Amino acid sequence: MDLPVNLPEKLYLLAYDPQRGRLTHTNNLDLVLRAAALTELLRRGLIRDDGRHPAAVGGTADGLDPLSAALLEQISQGRRRSWKSWIGRQRMSARVVRDGLAAAGRIRVEEHRVLGLFPVARVTLPEPRVRKALTESITSALSGPLSRVDPADAALVALVDAARLGSVLTWRQRREFRTRIDKLAPAAGPVPRALRRAINAQSADGGAG
């Protein structure tokens, strides 16, 4: 069983709740996945934090998922924007990641229409063990020796915490492991904080509407 190596793909699979048989946090999923893509680029050394802005430092998109590759191109060619701005700037990120996972056979997507009118995509996991392995890597990062935690797993924990993915970590677990999570968070750089701000801003805009 091989696991996805890119953070957006991992976050998408973790957002799937096997007990409910559906994706969760769909209102914020675009934001979460773009934050994951920024973190992926950051940990690979393809971008850096340049005065509270991500800046491309060269390198190729080899091995990147479609969303991370597209975001790297945008950062390389676009004007300077804050981390929060890049997280919230564009939608459809979840669909890009979903289609990439479907093409790789990691998920199945069934299109149907509600009441014969509204198109809806139903996502299922053909291999539930993949998601289980991802949750086990988070458990290990929270409980095992800190020196042995893979930086990618540390970043994954930080993103799950910032996104408040209750299907992975309940609020009680996030409170219980707060000290450990804070020690793992630097692996994701400035992204978790920017993700929280983007989620809060989107919630505020929704409430105002």
SULLIN-V236687 format. One record per residue. RES is the residue in three letters. OMEGA is omega in radians with two decimals (* if undefined). NEAR is the number of other ideal C-beta (glycine too) atoms within 10 Angstrom. D_FIRST is the distance of its C-alpha to the first C-alpha in whole Angstrom. Layout:
BEGIN
RES;OMEGA;NEAR;D_FIRST  RES;OMEGA;NEAR;D_FIRST
END
This chain:
BEGIN
MET;3.10;7;0  ASP;-3.11;8;4  LEU;3.03;14;7  PRO;-3.08;19;10  VAL;-3.10;12;13  ASN;-3.07;23;16  LEU;3.12;28;17  PRO;3.12;30;19  GLU;3.11;28;15  LYS;-3.12;27;14  LEU;3.12;28;18  TYR;-3.13;29;18  LEU;3.12;24;15  LEU;3.10;24;17  ALA;3.10;25;20  TYR;3.13;18;19  ASP;-3.08;16;20  PRO;3.13;13;18  GLN;3.10;6;22  ARG;-3.13;9;24  GLY;-3.14;11;21  ARG;3.06;13;22  LEU;3.05;19;22  THR;3.10;16;24  HIS;-3.08;19;27  THR;3.13;10;27  ASN;-3.08;11;31  ASN;-2.97;20;29  LEU;3.09;21;26  ASP;3.14;22;27  LEU;-3.10;25;29  VAL;-3.09;27;26  LEU;3.07;29;23  ARG;3.04;27;26  ALA;3.11;32;26  ALA;3.12;32;23  ALA;3.08;30;23  LEU;3.13;28;26  THR;3.11;28;25  GLU;3.12;29;22  LEU;-3.12;25;25  LEU;-3.08;21;27  ARG;3.07;18;24  ARG;3.13;18;24  GLY;-3.14;10;27  LEU;3.00;22;28  ILE;3.09;25;30  ARG;3.10;13;33  ASP;-3.08;13;35  ASP;3.14;11;38  GLY;3.13;7;41  ARG;3.05;11;38  HIS;3.01;17;37  PRO;3.11;26;34  ALA;3.11;12;35  ALA;-3.13;17;33  VAL;-3.13;12;34  GLY;-3.09;8;32  GLY;-3.08;14;29  THR;-3.13;9;27  ALA;-3.12;17;24  ASP;3.09;7;22  GLY;3.13;10;18  LEU;2.98;21;20  ASP;-3.07;26;19  PRO;-3.11;19;22  LEU;3.13;28;23  SER;3.13;28;23  ALA;3.13;21;25  ALA;-3.13;16;27  LEU;3.09;30;28  LEU;3.12;23;29  GLU;3.14;12;31  GLN;3.14;14;33  ILE;-3.13;20;34  SER;-3.03;15;35  GLN;-3.04;8;37  GLY;3.10;12;38  ARG;-3.11;6;41  ARG;3.08;13;40  ARG;3.11;15;39  SER;3.07;17;38  TRP;3.13;23;34  LYS;-3.14;22;35  SER;3.11;13;36  TRP;3.13;24;33  ILE;-3.04;29;31  GLY;-2.94;22;34  ARG;-3.03;15;35  GLN;3.08;13;33  ARG;3.12;10;31  MET;3.13;10;29  SER;-3.14;25;26  ALA;-3.13;23;24  ARG;3.11;15;24  VAL;3.13;23;23  VAL;3.13;30;20  ARG;-3.11;22;20  ASP;3.09;14;20  GLY;3.11;21;18  LEU;3.13;22;15  ALA;3.13;14;16  ALA;3.14;11;17  ALA;3.12;12;13  GLY;-3.12;9;13  ARG;3.05;20;11  ILE;3.00;24;14  ARG;3.14;12;17  VAL;3.13;14;21  GLU;-3.14;9;24  GLU;3.02;8;27  HIS;-3.10;10;30  ARG;3.07;9;33  VAL;-3.10;8;35  LEU;3.13;5;38  GLY;-3.04;6;38  LEU;-2.95;6;39  PHE;-3.12;8;36  PRO;3.14;8;33  VAL;3.11;9;30  ALA;3.09;12;26  ARG;-3.10;12;24  VAL;3.05;18;20  THR;3.13;13;18  LEU;3.11;17;14  PRO;-3.13;9;12  GLU;-3.09;13;9  PRO;-3.11;12;11  ARG;3.13;11;8  VAL;3.12;18;7  ARG;3.12;23;11  LYS;3.12;13;11  ALA;3.11;14;9  LEU;3.11;20;12  THR;3.11;16;15  GLU;3.10;11;14  SER;3.08;19;14  ILE;3.09;23;18  THR;3.13;15;19  SER;3.14;15;18  ALA;-3.12;25;20  LEU;-3.02;19;23  SER;-3.10;10;24  GLY;3.11;12;23  PRO;-3.08;7;25  LEU;-3.09;11;26  SER;-3.09;5;26  ARG;-3.12;9;22  VAL;3.07;20;21  ASP;-3.14;12;19  PRO;3.11;12;21  ALA;3.10;20;18  ASP;3.09;21;18  ALA;3.11;23;22  ALA;3.13;26;22  LEU;3.10;25;20  VAL;-3.13;29;22  ALA;3.14;26;25  LEU;3.09;28;24  VAL;3.12;27;23  ASP;-3.12;24;26  ALA;-3.13;24;28  ALA;-3.10;25;27  ARG;3.13;17;28  LEU;-3.10;22;24  GLY;3.09;14;25  SER;3.14;18;22  VAL;3.10;24;21  LEU;3.07;23;24  THR;3.14;12;27  TRP;3.09;9;30  ARG;3.11;8;31  GLN;3.11;16;28  ARG;3.09;18;29  ARG;-3.13;10;32  GLU;-3.06;13;31  PHE;-3.04;20;29  ARG;-3.12;11;31  THR;3.14;7;32  ARG;3.13;16;29  ILE;3.14;22;28  ASP;3.10;11;31  LYS;3.14;15;30  LEU;-2.99;23;26  ALA;-3.13;19;28  PRO;3.12;13;29  ALA;3.13;23;26  ALA;3.10;29;26  GLY;-3.10;20;30  PRO;-2.98;18;32  VAL;-3.12;32;30  PRO;3.12;25;29  ARG;3.13;15;33  ALA;3.11;24;33  LEU;3.10;29;31  ARG;-3.13;18;33  ARG;3.14;16;36  ALA;3.12;26;35  ILE;3.13;22;34  ASN;3.14;11;37  ALA;3.12;14;39  GLN;3.11;16;37  SER;3.12;12;38  ALA;3.13;10;41  ASP;3.12;10;42  GLY;3.13;9;41  GLY;3.13;7;43  ALA;-3.13;6;46  GLY;*;5;45
END
